[in-house]
Amino acid sequence: MDILTLFIVIPVLTITGLVLVRDIRQVRIVAAAGMGLQLILSAVLVYLYLSVRHSGNTDEMLFVRDLVWFKSLNIHYAVGADGISVAMIALTSLVVFAGIFASWEVDFLPKEFFISLILLATGVFGFFISIDLFTMFLFYELAVIPMYLLIGIWGSGPKEYSAMKLTLMLMGASALLLLGILGIYFNSAPDGGQLTFNIIEISRTTIPMSAQYLFFPLTFVGFGVLGALFPFHTWSPDGHSSAPTAVSMLHAGVLMKLGGYGAFRVAIFLMPEAAQELSWIFIILTSISVIYGAFGAIVQKDLKYINAYSSVSHCGLVLFAILMMNRTAMNGAIIQMISHGLMTALFFALIGMLYGRTHTRMINEMGGLMKVIPFLSVCYVLAGLASLGLPGLSGFVAEVTIFVGAFQHPDLFHRILTIVATTSIVITAVYILRVIAILLLGPVTNEHYNHFADAKWFEKVSAVTLISFVALIGLAPYWLSSMIGTSLQPVLEKIIAINPF
Amino acid sequence: MRHELLLTAAALLVLMGEIFGDPLKKRSVNLLTVVLFSAVTIIGFLPSPPGSLFGGMYIATEMRLLMKNILNIGALLVIIQSVSWLSKDENSGKISEYYILLISTLIGMNFMISAGHFLMFYLGLELATIPAAALAAYDRYSNKSAEAGIKLILLSAFSSGILLYGLTMVYGTTGTLYFDEISDLLVNGNLQVLGFIFFFAGMAFKISIVPFHLWAADVYEGAPVNITSYLSVISKGAALFIFVIVLFSIFPVIIESWQKTIYVTAVLTMTIGNLFAIRQQNLKRFLAFSSISQAGYILLGIIGGNQLGMASVVYYLVVYIFSNLAAFGVVAAISNVKGKESIEEYNGLYQTNPGLSLVMLLALFSLAGIPPFAGFFGKFFLFTAAAQKGFYLLVLIALLNTIISLYYYLLVVKAMFINKSEAPIEKFRSDFPTRFALGICVAGIVITGFASIIFEVIKDMSYGI
């Protein structure tokens, strides 16, 4: 069995194990062991990837495994990974691992909770390793549907409304996506020959322009909804705020990245000509996402809503950078996905921990937490600083790369919008520092707070894992960006062939 | 001819069992039927050479045999699911009637599917319908059940009349009722198109395509649950099978006319079926409207007139049999023991009956087309078949409809898993036949999708225009 398939087999085995065990302790141990193994496996994958690349292998996809599934439609189970997917897989296993520990104390139907959570993770892993559009779509839907139960059963607030809204909007997006995929499939062999779902094979042909004009917007919007593209972002704040901690982490941290990754790997990679022509519409929309999300976060009072809007802003930046279609910006987009995945997962984990103590998420009902729970508070400040782009943490690297790349565009339109998007940095600083000031600093507002215990061991595991990687990327971004850089080559070659500037 | 003969023999043996069996042990008829029918189903799968009988009035091809086998599997599941309901005291006097009527309708469907001549087709159609009306009125002391029976018989008589009127036009313009001769003689004349439209209306009634669906909800609600599932799955499936065959082999000349007809009716069927399903509180009515909209999706496989389309229709029906029978099986299990059929009464079901809730969850997700269940693959192939012929807009409408359907399926999931209830349905253990049938359905839902061999076999047997 190849290493990539293991990324699906291990979660499935973990789920089987969870079905068999009985009490809550065993459930926790099995879930943590399974996802710990997954984390180790992804470290192995990164190592293998780097060593294979180091030995001079320049294939587009490594570790390829291709098995025929439905012969008559040429559907394959095809997996493969390049630097970008390897990075996304590593991110996913980190966040899932941290998520298991952040939800250590779920006591209502814990078995079902962890099964749904790991099922969601299976979908995400499967999505990132697929190089066949059919399997990719299958895993995408597999990742979306457990969300309904996770939010509906274990959520808080208007959970039923949020769960339904999120599920229907994301499935609506998948409807557009499916149409796009069918369109790509039936145009994948314009000169006759075998139709295919394989991304690499399709990328070698040029889909006819008439089809591209129709299917590029469908595919891009289909993925864009998941990446919180304005005006389809409305599921995100409601969904995130109602979801239980681990689900918010996975959702904002990983699931939203499916949107960016898919837009990059399917929409832009397969249909660069239409992307070049139509990108201006989406650049405007993503700029709105970036600014609107940031302003939205300023006026929110609920910690989870603040973060959800901030995710809209940051994920908007990912799509914004992808649409700029040059090396630096795209590189920044991928780093931003990783960086935002880690830091937003950290944020949601910390919010969950705070909520477990204060039983409120309204910032004006809390205050002075730095004095009573210093460990969690410092983590919160670190996450905040990463989010507003402080040098030395991952957010800085990502955003600088994106804006430098975006400004490389020679024409006025792109430059003006880049300047507009850049202002989000300032707005981000406003809402982050405002929260830190109200929530953590100042006098302790409620005397019950003096009895709070600081982080427990499993909370520390969760937070430290995430923070160390946020700092690692911030201090040594070269490893990540070189891993991504080589994998951007095939896309860039296609883009340069159309528009060398 | 093997399927028909075997079924007839089975029906007669059940009758013998009733006459000569011990009157005090009427329930042993259940066992007898299940064993006989399982044997019929298994023998049906043995290889058999294609051929024709009665001068071409009866045709057996690989594809038609496969269709009959699929119906057999579905009917077997319905029979097993009915056992616990028939074992109740109030039904003990009329067990064998149920089985004989059910097998007769199946014989009718088999003749219908094997027809090579419109007379044979019509005979089969009537044989499939009239006992079905008796079945719908099976619960004879209930007003609703009697109403269902009379509604079904009157409306189907009416629709048969319309269908026959269409056939007379076809006969008047071509001078024959043999399928292969008609397809040679059709010339896309106005009267022929009109004839086709009447024929279509008659079939649309059987398949419950909007605007000929109005009987469905009332009949489904009034009839006993197991018969509802039989009507909505097997009866509809058989009608769809012959509909595909007739369209593909007799009417390719007027493909432009029927594509337009199907386009409009497909959009109406999906949308109206879905919109009405949202408002239903009774699960039987709910599943009735959901099965109306499912018929709309299936029309997407027919519209292209391509080989992939035929394969996807047959494949989807396999999937649909497992998924819908699983959903109906759960409704029947709960309705038999607790007599509860409304969505509200399912609140908090997962806390008390996790097994049944999970089966229902699987069935609904499969019907909604969520991976990795078989419904996803089925829908994907239907949509691919329509997209292959360039019906992208229709596919988009169908996809948006799946979102609506997901909404109301999730309402049931929400009731079972999320809602809290003061008095949930108490914990109970359903009997062996019910669990066995549900187990087969679940296995079908999970395996049919992943096992690509099933689709490939169907694809190889299919043909396009």
Interface residues (C-beta under 8 A of the other chain):
Chain A: W69 F70 K71 S72 L73 I75 F134 L138 F139 E141 L142 I145 Y148 L149 G152 I153 K159 E160 M164 T167 L168 M171 G172 A175 L176 L178 L179 L182 G183 Y185 F186 L214
Chain B: L308 A311 F365 I370 P371 P372 F376 F380 F381 F383 T384 A387 Q388 Y392 V395 L396 L399 L400 T402 I403 L406 Y407 L410 V413 K414 F417 I418 S452 F455 E456 K459
